[in-house]
């Protein structure tokens, strides 16, 4: 596959920025990346600090909303885009419950705009990779795994909007022959993750001696995928995955939320003992469960492993240690994103009503 101008949507976000670092530094990719990001609360240009200086005109940033069809069309034309890796999405379940409108616009209308622009360049277009989530499949019981054949049963406005965008991408392949691939991943963690998510929120609160809010009984189960492993999987699928196909990406790390929080507490007690010598587990606070909270997700990534030879490199034990180290070593990054809209979100969710 020969890509010359790869558009990465949401490239200043958590997974998108890690993907740009990975592709430019570790894959031998010789083309240009056009990073398109609206720079909402979770889009942080500091995630890519130094990339422009290091890679020159092989990296371009354009501030743009993917819902702006005209603006996106100009970027497609100006940079002769021949492939898209589509990360841009509203992605937090809690916010989708309180304010679902932006999820419908960004995740559905935004994806539609991109597909239409790709279709308009059909003679030049190489690939549309759509990055999605295992949440589209709904909730599992105590046994079994999500496969590529699992029926969709989304249970939140977020997962419903992602399911809709998945169906659009698939339909554009079947109807128009657009070269697409879809990946559905389990929960990511690692550097640059915005602190509304479970793992960074727990790390930062534990460091500061703040309560560690855990939903319900803490027994909700997720499969955890280290973000660099995810980036490698995406690139592998882009290079060799069957067009029109879907691939599940998992971390082989199925764990209960409460176990993860306890691990974070124990690791921080080891590397950064609290001044009072208190176990950080005492900070764990159980809070009312959120509506539509799926009980268990677990991914079967056997298709990706058998067909393309990918498997995660990090165990959860190794990945969480690397993640904690990164957050402890990047205090300036943390302080920057904790200003403005992030603090507003914290006040709305954990402050006084």
C-alpha positions as CSV (number, residue, x, y, z in Angstrom):
1,X,0.0,0.0,0.0
2,X,1.4,3.4,-1.0
3,X,0.1,6.3,1.0
4,X,1.5,9.7,0.3
5,X,-0.7,12.0,2.3
6,X,-2.3,10.5,5.4
7,X,-5.0,12.5,7.2
8,X,-5.2,11.7,10.9
9,X,-8.4,13.1,12.4
10,X,-8.3,13.8,16.1
11,X,-4.5,13.7,16.0
12,X,-4.1,15.8,19.1
13,X,-6.1,13.5,21.3
14,X,-4.9,10.6,23.3
15,X,-4.8,7.7,20.8
16,X,-4.3,9.9,17.7
17,X,-1.2,11.7,19.1
18,X,0.3,8.4,20.1
19,X,-0.4,7.0,16.6
20,X,1.3,10.0,15.0
21,X,4.4,9.5,17.2
22,X,4.4,5.8,16.3
23,X,4.0,6.2,12.6
24,X,6.5,9.0,12.1
25,X,9.2,7.5,14.4
26,X,8.9,3.8,14.1
27,X,7.3,2.5,10.9
28,X,9.5,3.9,8.1
29,X,6.5,5.8,6.7
30,X,7.9,8.2,4.1
31,X,4.8,10.3,3.4
32,X,3.1,13.2,5.0
33,X,0.7,13.3,7.9
34,X,-2.0,15.9,8.0
35,X,-3.3,16.2,11.6
36,X,-6.8,17.6,11.7
37,X,-8.2,18.4,15.2
38,X,-10.9,20.7,16.4
39,X,-8.9,21.2,19.7
40,X,-11.8,20.6,22.1
41,X,-11.1,19.9,25.7
42,X,-9.3,16.6,25.0
43,X,-7.3,17.8,22.0
44,X,-3.9,19.0,23.2
45,X,-1.2,20.3,20.8
46,X,1.4,19.6,23.5
47,X,0.9,15.9,22.9
48,X,2.9,16.4,19.7
49,X,5.5,18.9,21.0
50,X,8.6,18.8,18.8
51,X,7.1,16.7,16.0
52,X,6.8,19.7,13.6
53,X,10.4,20.7,14.2
54,X,11.7,17.1,13.8
55,X,9.8,16.1,10.7
56,X,9.4,19.5,8.9
57,X,6.9,19.5,6.1
58,X,6.1,15.8,6.6
59,X,3.9,16.9,9.4
60,X,1.1,19.4,9.0
61,X,-1.5,20.6,11.6
62,X,-4.9,22.0,10.6
63,X,-7.4,23.2,13.2
64,X,-10.8,22.1,11.9
65,X,-14.1,20.5,12.9
66,X,-14.8,17.4,10.9
67,X,-18.5,18.5,10.9
68,X,-17.4,21.5,8.7
69,X,-17.7,19.8,5.3
70,X,-16.5,22.9,3.4
71,X,-13.4,23.3,5.6
72,X,-12.6,19.6,5.4
73,X,-13.0,19.6,1.7
74,X,-10.4,22.3,1.3
75,X,-7.9,20.4,3.4
76,X,-8.5,17.2,1.4
77,X,-7.9,19.2,-1.8
78,X,-5.0,21.4,-0.6
79,X,-3.0,18.4,0.7
80,X,-4.1,15.8,-1.9
81,X,-5.3,13.4,0.8
82,X,-5.2,9.8,-0.3
83,X,-5.9,8.0,3.1
84,X,-7.6,8.7,6.4
85,X,-7.1,7.2,9.8
86,X,-10.2,8.4,11.6
87,X,-9.8,8.8,15.4
88,X,-11.8,12.1,15.9
89,X,-14.8,11.4,18.2
90,X,-16.6,12.4,21.3
91,X,-15.7,9.5,23.5
92,X,-16.6,9.7,27.1
93,X,-19.7,7.8,28.2
94,X,-20.6,10.1,31.2
95,X,-20.6,13.2,29.0
96,X,-22.8,11.4,26.3
97,X,-25.4,10.7,29.0
98,X,-25.5,14.3,30.1
99,X,-25.0,16.0,26.7
100,X,-25.6,13.5,23.8
101,X,-26.0,16.1,21.0
102,X,-22.3,16.6,20.3
103,X,-21.8,12.9,20.1
104,X,-24.5,12.6,17.3
105,X,-22.9,15.5,15.3
106,X,-19.3,14.6,15.7
107,X,-19.4,10.8,15.6
108,X,-22.1,10.4,12.9
109,X,-22.2,13.6,10.8
110,X,-18.5,14.1,11.0
111,X,-17.8,10.6,9.8
112,X,-20.3,11.0,7.0
113,X,-18.6,14.2,5.9
114,X,-15.2,12.4,5.7
115,X,-16.7,9.4,3.8
116,X,-18.2,11.8,1.2
117,X,-15.0,13.6,0.7
118,X,-13.1,10.3,0.4
119,X,-15.7,9.1,-2.1
120,X,-15.3,12.3,-4.2
121,X,-11.6,11.4,-4.6
122,X,-12.3,7.7,-5.5
123,X,-9.7,7.6,-8.3
124,X,-6.9,8.8,-5.9
125,X,-8.1,7.4,-2.6
126,X,-6.3,4.4,-1.0
127,X,-7.8,3.7,2.4
128,X,-10.3,4.9,5.1
129,X,-9.5,3.3,8.4
130,X,-12.2,3.8,11.0
131,X,-11.2,3.5,14.6
132,X,-14.1,2.3,16.8
133,X,-14.8,0.6,20.1
134,X,-15.9,-2.6,21.7
135,X,-18.7,-0.7,23.4
136,X,-20.8,-1.0,20.2
137,X,-21.3,-4.7,21.1
138,X,-23.0,-3.9,24.4
139,X,-22.4,-5.9,27.6
140,X,-21.2,-9.5,28.0
141,X,-22.1,-12.0,30.7
142,X,-19.6,-13.7,32.9
143,X,-18.2,-15.7,30.0
144,X,-17.6,-15.3,26.3
145,X,-15.8,-12.7,24.2
146,X,-16.7,-10.1,21.5
147,X,-15.8,-11.3,18.1
148,X,-16.1,-9.6,14.7
149,X,-19.4,-11.5,14.3
150,X,-21.0,-10.3,17.6
151,X,-24.2,-8.3,16.9
152,X,-24.3,-4.7,17.8
153,X,-26.2,-3.8,21.0
154,X,-25.0,-0.3,22.1
155,X,-26.3,0.8,25.5
156,X,-25.2,4.5,25.7
157,X,-25.5,7.5,23.4
158,X,-21.7,7.3,22.9
159,X,-21.7,3.7,21.9
160,X,-24.8,4.1,19.7
161,X,-23.2,7.0,17.9
162,X,-20.1,4.9,17.3
163,X,-22.2,2.0,16.1
164,X,-23.9,4.3,13.6
165,X,-20.6,5.5,12.3
166,X,-19.3,1.9,11.9
167,X,-22.4,1.1,9.8
168,X,-21.8,4.1,7.6
169,X,-18.2,3.1,6.9
170,X,-19.2,-0.4,6.1
171,X,-22.0,0.8,3.9
172,X,-19.7,3.0,1.9
173,X,-17.6,0.0,1.1
174,X,-20.5,-2.1,0.0
175,X,-22.4,0.6,-1.9
176,X,-19.5,2.7,-3.4
177,X,-16.5,0.3,-3.2
178,X,-14.6,2.7,-1.0
179,X,-11.6,1.0,0.4
180,X,-12.2,0.8,4.2
181,X,-11.2,-1.1,7.3
182,X,-12.8,-0.9,10.7
183,X,-11.1,-1.7,14.0
184,X,-13.0,-2.2,17.3
185,X,-10.7,-1.9,20.3
186,X,-10.9,-2.5,24.0
187,X,-10.1,0.2,26.7
188,X,-6.9,2.0,26.0
189,X,-4.5,3.4,28.6
190,X,-1.0,5.0,28.5
191,X,0.7,8.4,27.9
192,X,-1.3,11.5,27.0
193,X,-4.7,10.2,28.2
194,X,-7.1,12.9,29.3
195,X,-7.7,12.6,33.1
196,X,-11.5,12.1,32.8
197,X,-10.7,8.4,32.1
198,X,-10.4,5.8,34.8
199,X,-6.7,5.1,34.9
200,X,-5.2,8.7,34.7
201,X,-7.9,10.0,37.0
202,X,-7.0,7.4,39.6
203,X,-3.3,8.0,39.2
204,X,-3.5,11.8,39.6
205,X,-6.1,11.7,42.5
206,X,-4.0,9.1,44.3
207,X,-0.8,11.1,44.0
208,X,-2.6,14.1,45.4
209,X,-4.4,12.2,48.2
210,X,-7.9,12.8,46.8
211,X,-10.8,10.4,46.8
212,X,-10.7,7.6,44.2
213,X,-14.3,7.4,42.9
214,X,-15.2,3.9,41.8
215,X,-18.6,3.3,40.2
216,X,-21.0,0.8,41.8
217,X,-19.3,-2.2,43.4
218,X,-16.2,-1.8,41.2
219,X,-16.7,-5.3,39.6
220,X,-17.3,-4.0,36.1
221,X,-14.8,-5.8,33.8
222,X,-12.8,-4.3,30.9
223,X,-10.1,-5.6,28.7
224,X,-7.2,-3.2,28.8
225,X,-4.9,-2.3,25.8
226,X,-1.7,-0.3,26.1
227,X,-2.0,2.5,23.6
228,X,1.3,1.8,21.7
229,X,0.1,-1.8,21.1
230,X,-3.1,-0.3,19.7
231,X,-1.2,2.0,17.4
232,X,0.9,-0.9,16.1
233,X,-2.2,-3.0,15.5
234,X,-3.9,-0.1,13.5
235,X,-0.8,0.3,11.3
236,X,-0.7,-3.5,10.7
237,X,-4.3,-3.5,9.7
238,X,-3.9,-0.5,7.4
239,X,-1.0,-2.2,5.7
240,X,-2.4,-5.7,5.3
241,X,-6.0,-5.9,6.5
242,X,-8.7,-7.1,4.0
243,X,-10.6,-4.1,2.6
244,X,-14.1,-4.0,3.8
245,X,-13.1,-6.1,6.8
246,X,-13.3,-5.5,10.6
247,X,-10.7,-6.4,13.2
248,X,-11.0,-6.6,16.9
249,X,-8.0,-5.3,18.9
250,X,-7.6,-6.4,22.5
251,X,-5.0,-6.3,25.2
252,X,-5.4,-9.8,26.7
253,X,-5.8,-8.0,30.0
254,X,-9.3,-8.6,31.3
255,X,-9.7,-7.0,34.8
256,X,-12.2,-5.7,37.3
257,X,-12.1,-1.9,37.8
258,X,-11.5,-2.2,41.5
259,X,-8.5,-4.5,40.9
260,X,-7.0,-1.9,38.6
261,X,-7.5,0.9,41.2
262,X,-5.9,-1.2,43.9
263,X,-2.9,-2.0,41.6
264,X,-2.5,1.7,41.0
265,X,-2.6,2.4,44.7
266,X,0.0,-0.3,45.5
267,X,2.4,0.8,42.7
268,X,2.2,4.4,43.8
269,X,2.8,3.4,47.4
270,X,5.9,1.6,46.1
271,X,7.4,4.3,43.9
272,X,6.0,7.4,45.7
273,X,5.1,6.6,49.3
274,X,2.6,9.0,50.8
275,X,4.1,11.5,53.4
276,X,1.9,10.0,56.2
277,X,2.8,6.5,55.2
278,X,-0.9,5.7,54.5
279,X,-2.0,3.1,52.1
280,X,-3.6,4.8,49.1
281,X,-6.3,2.1,49.1
282,X,-7.9,4.0,51.9
283,X,-8.8,6.7,49.3
284,X,-11.1,4.4,47.4
285,X,-14.7,5.7,47.5
286,X,-17.6,3.8,46.0
287,X,-20.1,6.1,44.2
288,X,-23.5,5.6,42.6
289,X,-23.2,3.6,39.4
290,X,-23.8,5.5,36.1
291,X,-26.9,4.7,33.9
292,X,-26.3,2.1,31.2
293,X,-23.0,0.9,32.7
294,X,-22.1,-2.2,30.8
295,X,-21.0,-5.0,33.2
296,X,-18.3,-6.7,31.2
297,X,-16.3,-6.3,27.9
298,X,-13.8,-8.8,26.6
299,X,-12.2,-9.0,23.2
300,X,-11.3,-12.0,21.1
301,X,-8.5,-10.6,18.7
302,X,-7.8,-14.1,17.3
303,X,-8.6,-12.9,13.7
304,X,-6.0,-10.2,13.8
305,X,-3.5,-12.5,15.4
306,X,-4.0,-15.4,12.9
307,X,-4.4,-13.3,9.7
308,X,-1.9,-10.5,10.3
309,X,0.4,-11.8,13.1
310,X,-0.3,-9.1,15.7
311,X,-0.4,-9.6,19.4
312,X,0.0,-7.1,22.3
313,X,3.6,-6.6,23.5
314,X,2.7,-5.2,27.0
315,X,1.0,-7.1,29.8
316,X,-1.2,-5.0,32.1
317,X,1.5,-5.2,34.8
318,X,4.2,-3.8,32.5
319,X,1.9,-1.3,30.8
320,X,0.5,0.2,34.0
321,X,3.9,0.7,35.5
322,X,5.0,2.5,32.3
323,X,1.9,4.6,32.4
324,X,2.3,5.6,36.1
325,X,6.0,6.6,35.4
326,X,4.9,8.8,32.5
327,X,2.4,10.7,34.6
328,X,4.8,11.2,37.4
329,X,7.4,12.5,34.9
330,X,5.1,14.9,33.0
331,X,3.7,17.3,35.6
332,X,3.8,20.3,33.3
333,X,1.6,18.5,30.8
334,X,-0.8,17.6,33.5
335,X,-1.0,21.2,34.9
336,X,-1.7,22.5,31.4
337,X,-4.7,20.4,30.7
338,X,-6.1,20.8,34.1
339,X,-6.8,24.4,33.4
340,X,-9.9,25.7,31.6
341,X,-12.5,23.3,30.3
342,X,-11.0,20.3,32.1
343,X,-11.5,21.9,35.5
344,X,-15.0,22.8,34.5
345,X,-15.7,19.1,33.8
346,X,-14.3,18.1,37.1
347,X,-16.4,20.7,38.9
348,X,-19.6,19.5,37.1
349,X,-19.0,15.8,37.9
350,X,-17.3,15.8,41.3
351,X,-18.0,19.2,42.7
352,X,-21.0,20.5,44.6
353,X,-24.4,20.4,42.8
